[in-house]
Structures are given as structure tokens and as C-alpha cells.
Amino acid sequence: MGFDTPLTRRLGIRVPVVQGGLQWVAYAELAAAVSNAGGLGIINALTQPDQEHLRREIRKTRELTKRPFGVNLTLLPALNPPDYPAFAEAIIDEGVRIVETAGNSPGPIIKQLKAAGIIVIHKATTIRHAKAAIKLGVDILSIDGFECAGHVGESDIASLILNSRARQELGDVPFIASGGFADGYGLMAALSLGAAGINMGTRFMCTVEAPIHLNVKQAIVDADEHQTTLILRRWKNTSRMYSNNVTAKTVEVEVNSRTGEFTEVAPLVSGARGREVLVDGDIHHGVWYAGQVMGLIHDIPTCAELISRIEDEAGNTLARLALSSSSASESRSRL
Ligand SMILES: Cc1cc2nc3c(=O)[nH]c(=O)nc-3n(C[C@H](O)[C@H](O)[C@H](O)COP(=O)(O)O)c2cc1C
């Protein structure tokens, strides 16, 4: 099926499907596979230890695909924050055309990227933050509903309402629906709500090219929509994770701690342990991101198979809707 949306036109892609900027997953191999299949692949800047490694990953992606791809730069509160301007400098120097920003206080980074003429997609979990990002000059919003893997925000508004609100409130600025999408039916639903395309995180984690342990992919296939846990609400950093022994322990401490000191949960939620899960495949070793959309994921396809299936499902849905609308008008005219 041929798509023509503000997203396909603006980014120069064939299918309006974006691969989420997945920490410890979104390396060159995955991003290039998505871009080669017609979507927008994204590599994750902070998965690289420093500016030089990010430069190499960008060059590697360019060797693997001639199609457009992007870089995700996520700005999260940290005691020792990464050198964000240096990462942005690498992105600009390497001639990347599309960047997805996410997280807090993105103003200075967005300014730096826009001054270099880069198309900036900013991820938001509320309409208020989306509007603030538009004032900062972003080109496209990615609207992340409560179903999503990772940082869900603190408002708990699911994709159906949030994306409809985006259509009502964001004027001409195109937006991508994110959180809870895995197939062509979801894509058509998002387009109906007014989105210009979809962003998928958990679904792309569960593909052949995602460079993570097979046990993690199999755990996603085996799980259903009930197997996620929200952690860190007490510290206003609510995150949706795959439910395992460590999320259970984290919630127990979170609910029962008298002091409310973050240091009590810090060893449980350590990023290093989460990364080890993805590399070694022990799914109960640490916390790792996954969304409710696990309930819709039943296999581990290649990115090309997945995107081609999404095109077919979207085409079939369109045909089915066209058919039922013509039979409805037929029966109306018979009355
Ligand atoms: C393993 C994993 C790592 C993620 N890391 C990031 C990240 O570093 N930055 C970010 O903006 N979003 C991150 N996300 C969120 C995704 O980009 C995307 O917004 C989310 O997965 C969409 O929800 P879905 O999983 O229902 O598709 C991550 C998600 C997963 C599953």
C-alpha cells in the first residue's frame, strides 16, 4: 500500500513507521534494517559511551543504509549528566538530518540542532509539553501514550485520548502516535485519529535484527498485555517495565520505604543491570523496558517482514472499511 502523509513527505520515507530510540537496543544494525525496509530507523545516542563512538555508529549506519535514518538524544535528570552538547555536535558534524529528542529541558539542545537545519522530532507525554516543544521550534511531535514502554510521564493518559487531543490542539504541526502500536491495524487507527504515522518500541525490540538476547525476545512473545509494572512513581519518574522479580522487589520498597530515599531502590533499578539482561538473557536479573503492546506480539520477524506485513494489514483494513462504507450507502439508498 502506498502512503502519503506529512511524515513520509517530510522525512522522505515510504512507510510512516518510526522505530523508537531504544537504549541498549537501537544500534546501527537495527536502525539500518528499519530504514532499508521503508520506515525510519533511529540509533540511540546515549547507548554510545561518548561523542567519538557516536560518530562511528552514525558512519556505520550510513554504510548499512542509503535511506534516511535518525538519532535519538534523550535528556534525563542525572547526578552526572552526559555531555549532551558534545553528542549534538557529533550528530551535526556527521550530517544527520533527523533527530528525535526526549526528556526534560530540551530547549538548548533543540536550539543547537535547529541552528544546523536538522528536522527535530520531540517526544511528549502531555499536550502541555508538546505545545512547549512547538514554541521551541520542533518540526514534529511524537505523542507517547500511557501504554508505552519506558517513561510514561505522570498524567496516565492513554494513546486514544492523547492523540485525539493532539489533533485538536497542535494545529498544523504533524504528530506521530506512540505507545501501544505493533501492526497495520494500529497504524490505520492512528492515521484516523489524525497522526501522521506511528512509533514502535517494544515491537522492534522483538525483531531478528534487534541486537539483544533471544531470551528477552521470547519473553516478549510469551507475555501478554498484563505483564508490565510501573515503577518509580514515588520519585515522579514513572517507568513501565517488564514485570519480573526485580520490579516486584522495587515496588515493595517503593510502597513500604519510610524514608523515601531513592538510594533504597537505586541498586535494583540500575541501568547497568538492565543492560546485562539484554546482553546475557537472564530476564530476572534487572529491570528492562517493555510496553503493554506485548499482548499483540506473537513472533520474531525481520524488520522487512514486519513492515511489509504492516503495509498489507493497513491495505486490507482500508479495503474493508471502503467496502463497508459502500455497502452502508447502498443499503441507505435502498431505504
Ligand atoms: C528497550 C527500550 C528502551 C527505550 N529507551 C528509550 C530511550 O532511551 N529514549 C527514549 O526516548 N525512549 C526510549 N524508549 C521508549 C521508545 O522509544 C518508545 O517511545 C516506546 O517504546 C513506545 O511504546 P511501545 O513500546 O508501546 O511501542 C525505550 C523503549 C524500550 C522498549
The ligand as an SDF file (V2000), in Angstrom:
LIG
                    3D

 31 33  0  0  0  0  0  0  0  0999 V2000
   14.1560   -1.2240   25.4900 C   0  0  0  0  0  0  0  0  0  0  0  0
   13.6100    0.1610   25.3440 C   0  0  0  0  0  0  0  0  0  0  0  0
   14.4530    1.2440   25.5270 C   0  0  0  0  0  0  0  0  0  0  0  0
   13.9670    2.5480   25.3810 C   0  0  0  0  0  0  0  0  0  0  0  0
   14.8330    3.6090   25.5190 N   0  0  0  0  0  0  0  0  0  0  0  0
   14.3970    4.8680   25.2320 C   0  0  0  0  0  0  0  0  0  0  0  0
   15.3020    5.9610   25.2370 C   0  0  0  0  0  0  0  0  0  0  0  0
   16.4780    5.8310   25.5570 O   0  0  0  0  0  0  0  0  0  0  0  0
   14.8120    7.1680   24.9030 N   0  0  0  0  0  0  0  0  0  0  0  0
   13.5010    7.3670   24.5610 C   0  0  0  0  0  0  0  0  0  0  0  0
   13.1280    8.4850   24.2240 O   0  0  0  0  0  0  0  0  0  0  0  0
   12.6260    6.3470   24.5710 N   0  0  0  0  0  0  0  0  0  0  0  0
   13.0470    5.1100   24.8880 C   0  0  0  0  0  0  0  0  0  0  0  0
   12.1540    4.0680   24.8670 N   0  0  0  0  0  0  0  0  0  0  0  0
   10.7360    4.3330   24.5150 C   0  0  0  0  0  0  0  0  0  0  0  0
   10.5080    4.1000   22.9940 C   0  0  0  0  0  0  0  0  0  0  0  0
   11.2930    4.9460   22.2290 O   0  0  0  0  0  0  0  0  0  0  0  0
    9.0270    4.3300   22.6200 C   0  0  0  0  0  0  0  0  0  0  0  0
    8.6440    5.6460   22.9230 O   0  0  0  0  0  0  0  0  0  0  0  0
    8.1040    3.3570   23.3190 C   0  0  0  0  0  0  0  0  0  0  0  0
    8.6680    2.0640   23.3400 O   0  0  0  0  0  0  0  0  0  0  0  0
    6.7590    3.3290   22.6180 C   0  0  0  0  0  0  0  0  0  0  0  0
    5.9130    2.4210   23.2250 O   0  0  0  0  0  0  0  0  0  0  0  0
    5.7120    0.8900   22.7280 P   0  0  0  0  0  0  0  0  0  0  0  0
    6.8000    0.1260   23.3690 O   0  0  0  0  0  0  0  0  0  0  0  0
    4.3540    0.5540   23.1920 O   0  0  0  0  0  0  0  0  0  0  0  0
    5.8440    0.8950   21.2330 O   0  0  0  0  0  0  0  0  0  0  0  0
   12.5960    2.7630   25.0680 C   0  0  0  0  0  0  0  0  0  0  0  0
   11.7430    1.6610   24.9280 C   0  0  0  0  0  0  0  0  0  0  0  0
   12.2320    0.3670   25.0460 C   0  0  0  0  0  0  0  0  0  0  0  0
   11.2910   -0.7940   24.8450 C   0  0  0  0  0  0  0  0  0  0  0  0
  1  2  1  0
  2  3  1  0
  2 30  2  0
  3  4  2  0
  4  5  1  0
  4 28  1  0
  5  6  2  0
  6  7  1  0
  6 13  1  0
  7  8  2  0
  7  9  1  0
  9 10  1  0
 10 11  2  0
 10 12  1  0
 12 13  2  0
 13 14  1  0
 14 15  1  0
 14 28  1  0
 15 16  1  0
 16 17  1  0
 16 18  1  0
 18 19  1  0
 18 20  1  0
 20 21  1  0
 20 22  1  0
 22 23  1  0
 23 24  1  0
 24 25  2  0
 24 26  1  0
 24 27  1  0
 28 29  2  0
 29 30  1  0
 30 31  1  0
M  END
$$$$
